[in-house]
Amino acid sequence: MWSIGELSERVGVKVPTIRYYEQTGLIEPPERSAGNQRRYGRDALERLGFIRHARDLGLGIEAIRELIDLSGHPEKPCESADRIAREHLVEVRARIARLKRLEHELERIADNCNGDAICDCYVLRALSDHSLCESEH
């Protein structure tokens, strides 16, 4: 059994985040010691590790909630879990495409700046006038 601070250190999740996960039902309310201190067991450690990894992969709270619910039904087919992962992959690829467009535009803006006086700075002009951008980003 671990205190909330020990659990926080073991998994690398801040204490307020653990409390939030408890309030939203992602983690079961912990047992309490005689001194009313939260005491977490292996199940909470594993659940919190699952949530942290899912968050590190960028999954939203509702997707994580659905995945946790699915994990409680091992007899079910995994098509719903696959769907969640694939939908998130589509979102990640869209973000990557947008970031690539941003990268290209920022590189173009920086390359067009000759480094002379601020009054002639292309970076500042491009930021002030969206029409100077090569494409939508």
Phi, psi and omega in degrees: 000140182235151171285170180297324178294318178294318178299317179303313180294318183297320186261339181082033178239134183294150181305313179299329178291319177298315178299320178299314179299325176294313182298326182271358176085009177286333177236137178296145175302135185283163171292160178243142177283175177301331178271013178068023177272139176297137177229120185253142178255188182301322180300317179294320178300313181293318180296315180295322176298319177300311182298315181299315180297317178298319178294320177300329177277358175090007179290143179280165183302317182293322177295319178296317178302316180295319179294321177297317178299316179299322182295340177279359181230073186297344181279345182285153174293157185268016182299325179292319177296317177300318180299315180299314180297317181291321177298319179293322177300318177300316179296318180296317179296323177295319177296320178297317179299317178296317179296324177295320176296318177298317179301313181299314182294317179295321177297317179296316180297313181296321180292334179276354180270125184271358175077014178281213184292152179305324181298340178250013187290119181291325179302310181294322178295315182295323178289332180276337185229097183300337180293344177283350179286146183288324182209172177288141181219000000 
